C-alpha cells in the first residue's frame, strides 16, 4: 500500500512550464520551469547561452563568461525592445527595419535601420561622445559586421542631454553599394562599444557602475 501512495503522489510534483525566459538576450527554448513553488532554469539552456558547465566528483560547476558569440565583447546584454542601463546611460533598441540609402540609385542600396532611444541617467548634462561611447556595429546572421553611418551617428553622439533627457533616432547600417536585396542578411547583434577609460569621461568625474559598460543587443 505504501508503494501505491508514493506512485500516486508523483504527478503532483511534476515540472510545469512557466513564463518565457531570455538568457543574455536570447530566448530560452525551455522557458522558466516551475516546480514545488520555485522557478528553475534548464541546464541545457544555460549551456547554449554560453555558460561553461563542468562536472567533478564533488558536483557541478557553472561559470558565466563576460563575452562570447558574434562580435565578442564584454557588455551589458539584452534583447530588442528591452531597456538596458550601465550606470550613466539607459538604452533601448527597436527591431531592425529595412531602409534604403539616399541617392544610391534604384531601388537603392539596402540597409538596416534601428531606432535607438538613449536617456541620460547621470546627474549632469553630458553627451555620448563625452562618455566614451563609440560607433555602433551590427553583426549579421552570416558573420558580416556593418558599421553605423558615421554622419548619422554624429547626430546622436554629440547631442548634449540634461539629466533624465532622452534622444530617439533611427540609426542606419548600410550594405556595400549596389548590394541586391537577395544578399541582405538578417540582423543578429547590435553592439554599442564604450571605452570607460576615455579621457573626457575621466575628466568629468563620472563613472559607469559596471566594469563592462558597452551594450550588446540580440535580435
DADA-V973781 format. One record per pair of residues at least 12 apart in sequence whose C-alpha atoms are under 7 Angstrom apart, sorted by sequence separation. I is the first residue (numbers start at 1). J is the second residue. If there is no record, write none. Layout:
BEGIN
((I/J) (I/J))
END
This chain:
BEGIN
((19/31) (20/32) (30/42) (51/63) (52/64) (81/93) (98/110) (99/111) (136/148) (18/31) (19/32) (51/64) (80/93) (81/94) (98/111) (99/112) (135/148) (17/31) (18/32) (50/64) (51/65) (80/94) (98/112) (99/113) (17/32) (18/33) (50/65) (80/95) (97/112) (98/113) (17/33) (18/34) (29/45) (96/112) (97/113) (16/33) (17/34) (28/45) (96/113) (97/114) (15/33) (16/34) (50/68) (96/114) (135/153) (153/171) (15/34) (16/35) (95/114) (152/171) (194/213) (15/35) (94/114) (194/214) (14/35) (93/114) (94/115) (193/214) (13/35) (93/115) (94/116) (192/214) (193/215) (13/36) (93/116) (148/171) (149/172) (192/215) (92/116) (93/117) (148/172) (149/173) (191/215) (192/216) (24/49) (92/117) (148/173) (191/216) (23/49) (91/117) (92/118) (147/173) (190/216) (191/217) (91/118) (146/173) (189/216) (190/217) (90/118) (91/119) (129/157) (146/174) (189/217) (190/218) (89/118) (90/119) (128/157) (129/158) (189/218) (89/119) (90/120) (127/157) (128/158) (188/218) (189/219) (89/120) (90/121) (127/158) (188/219) (88/120) (89/121) (127/159) (187/219) (88/121) (127/160) (87/121) (88/122) (126/160) (127/161) (125/160) (126/161) (125/161) (126/162) (125/162) (124/162) (125/163) (124/163) (123/163) (120/161) (122/163) (120/162) (121/163) (120/163) (121/164) (142/185) (120/164) (141/185) (119/164) (120/165) (140/185) (141/186) (119/165) (120/166) (140/186) (141/187) (119/166) (140/187) (141/188) (118/166) (119/167) (139/187) (140/188) (117/166) (118/167) (138/187) (139/188) (140/189) (117/167) (118/168) (139/189) (117/168) (138/189) (139/190) (25/77) (116/168) (117/169) (138/190) (24/77) (25/78) (26/79) (115/168) (116/169) (137/190) (138/191) (24/78) (25/79) (115/169) (116/170) (137/191) (115/170) (116/171) (136/191) (137/192) (114/170) (115/171) (136/192) (113/170) (114/171) (135/192) (136/193) (113/171) (114/172) (134/192) (135/193) (113/172) (134/193) (112/172) (113/173) (133/193) (134/194) (111/172) (112/173) (133/194) (111/173) (112/174) (132/194) (133/195) (111/174) (132/195) (110/174) (111/175) (132/196) (110/175) (109/175) (132/198) (131/198) (71/139) (109/177) (70/139) (109/178) (110/179) (131/200) (132/201) (109/179) (130/200) (131/201) (110/181) (130/201) (70/143) (101/174) (96/187) (88/208) (87/208) (86/208) (87/209) (86/209) (87/210) (86/210) (86/213) (76/212) (75/212) (76/213) (80/217) (74/212) (75/213) (76/214) (77/215) (78/216) (79/217) (80/218) (75/214) (76/215) (77/216) (78/217) (79/218) (80/219) (75/215) (76/216) (77/217) (78/218) (79/219) (75/216) (25/217) (26/218) (25/218))
END
